[in-house]
Amino acid sequence: MQIDEAGYKRPRLNKAYQDQPIASSEATKTLNRSCPALTLDITPYKTKNYHPIWGEILEVLRGHAQDKEIRQAGSSGGVISALAEYCLKHKLVDGVIQIKACDQNPLENVAVISRSRQQIIASSGSRYAPASPAEAIRLVKSSTEKYLFVGKPCDVAAIRQLQKHDPHIKQGIPYLISFMCAGTPSITGTHQVLDQLNVSRQEIIGFRYRGDGWPGLTKATLKNGETRSMTYNESWGKVLNRHLQTRCKICPDGIGEFADIVCADGWEGDEKGYPSFEEQDGHSLILLRTEKGRELLRNAESDAVVKVESFDAQNIFAIQPFQYYRRTTILPRLLAMKALMLKIPSYKGFELSRSMKEIGFYQSFKAFTGLLVRRKKIKRSQLKTA
Ligand SMILES: Cc1cc2nc3c(=O)[nH]c(=O)nc-3n(C[C@H](O)[C@H](O)[C@H](O)COP(=O)(O)OP(=O)(O)OC[C@H]3O[C@@H](n4cnc5c(N)ncnc54)[C@H](O)[C@@H]3O)c2cc1C
């Protein structure tokens, strides 16, 4: 996986394969059935309780890691890192597949297998830039060890869909944990954050998008020991979220439907219910999606690894308004893309027409025409530059 000119990670064929006919190879067939950019099929993982906005949910909780260091380091309440450490400690897995900032280049995200508490803490926090934990799959292929896999909903969907066709990957990865995702910004977004902090890329030895508090600061550490920072609201809200890749804007699965457990920010709303980004002790929203996920979380709770309380599923909307809006407007956006004869991924089982009904005709029409107008503008500006 390599960053392309637009600043997103894209697959490149290894040299050894470049001269081979690949279209009919087994690897290509498996890729076509598993890659979330091409296809997402949630049908095998649904029951009659399926919720048209939030997917399959056994329980909704709000809570945090009991370990103070992990809670502080984590992006929200540190629940993902706490569960990862629990899995290692109790030998449920041999390693945790996750991403972290590269030691040599803190702007690059690398896939790693963590085997200790220190490595898990070093990988904690959200990284709002291209990252591909599924790259570590090649190590699973040649190993008999067991792993917990942590990734964005698309990373986890790729592994879950691959597991259907590859029993070795199914055995090797017994747990999949994800987090809600509003989309991946290009690396250009990060470069613009650095520009606003008045820092050159060569000067930095560390870069965090958030975490180390909740939501925590976006912070660049310079070679001379100085730090420069801005708030999460400034970095994500004013820069990074303007660089999301197109596929993320039509993603029906920002909510991690293929995972055993999904975490998100457990914001407390203001009087209008809008999430507050005031600095405070971290809280995670936790969606338990499978029995295996529920067992893991409840065992970790019994061992005082996480502290949780029930959360009313009706209130998810108030703290995740973006996820609600995107999910309910996917279908009109897809229809607009079809009208423009653009290629769209195949989505099965997401009940998108049911979710569209939630927002009604006016909002659906707005989403449909909004996409048409934006696309036309892009085309016109491309014509001008050409
Ligand atoms: C691109 C992006 C978009 C997000 N959008 C939302 C959203 O819309 N709503 C919301 O509530 N939360 C969103 N989050 C998630 C949120 O910031 C927290 O990560 C989540 O609540 C888990 O918190 P935690 O404290 O349990 O995680 P931690 O204990 O801090 O663990 C985080 C884990 O995520 C992994 N990780 C971090 N960045 C990436 C990445 N880019 N790709 C793959 N793995 C990664 C880390 O390696 C680590 O294992 C987003 C995060 C990212 C990276």
The ligand as a Gaussian input file, in Angstrom:
#p B3LYP/6-31G(d) Opt

LIG

0 1
 C      -10.097000       8.408000      10.655000
 C      -10.887000       8.345000      11.932000
 C      -12.221000       8.784000      11.972000
 C      -12.966000       8.693000      13.166000
 N      -14.282000       9.080000      13.171000
 C      -15.024000       8.969000      14.310000
 C      -16.412000       9.294000      14.347000
 O      -17.012000       9.676000      13.335000
 N      -17.078000       9.181000      15.537000
 C      -16.436000       8.745000      16.660000
 O      -17.057000       8.672000      17.709000
 N      -15.148000       8.370000      16.634000
 C      -14.430000       8.484000      15.498000
 N      -13.100000       8.114000      15.506000
 C      -12.656000       7.214000      16.577000
 C      -12.357000       7.833000      17.882000
 O      -11.493000       8.889000      17.635000
 C      -11.679000       6.815000      18.796000
 O      -10.638000       6.223000      18.097000
 C      -12.537000       5.702000      19.296000
 O      -13.535000       6.264000      20.097000
 C      -11.739000       4.672000      20.096000
 O      -11.225000       5.264000      21.233000
 P      -10.360000       4.438000      22.288000
 O       -9.885000       5.419000      23.316000
 O      -11.104000       3.230000      22.732000
 O       -9.168000       3.963000      21.344000
 P       -7.624000       3.795000      21.679000
 O       -7.456000       2.977000      22.908000
 O       -6.941000       5.101000      21.573000
 O       -7.199000       2.879000      20.432000
 C       -7.318000       3.374000      19.123000
 C       -6.955000       2.243000      18.191000
 O       -7.252000       2.664000      16.853000
 C       -6.126000       2.422000      16.022000
 N       -6.126000       3.464000      14.984000
 C       -5.962000       4.796000      15.155000
 N       -6.048000       5.441000      13.985000
 C       -6.272000       4.508000      13.044000
 C       -6.445000       4.550000      11.627000
 N       -6.414000       5.699000      10.948000
 N       -6.637000       3.386000      10.964000
 C       -6.677000       2.198000      11.634000
 N       -6.516000       2.089000      12.980000
 C       -6.314000       3.236000      13.681000
 C       -4.918000       2.510000      16.937000
 O       -3.838000       1.770000      16.418000
 C       -5.479000       1.880000      18.225000
 O       -5.354000       0.493000      18.174000
 C      -12.347000       8.191000      14.328000
 C      -11.005000       7.771000      14.301000
 C      -10.281000       7.846000      13.119000
 C       -8.844000       7.365000      13.106000

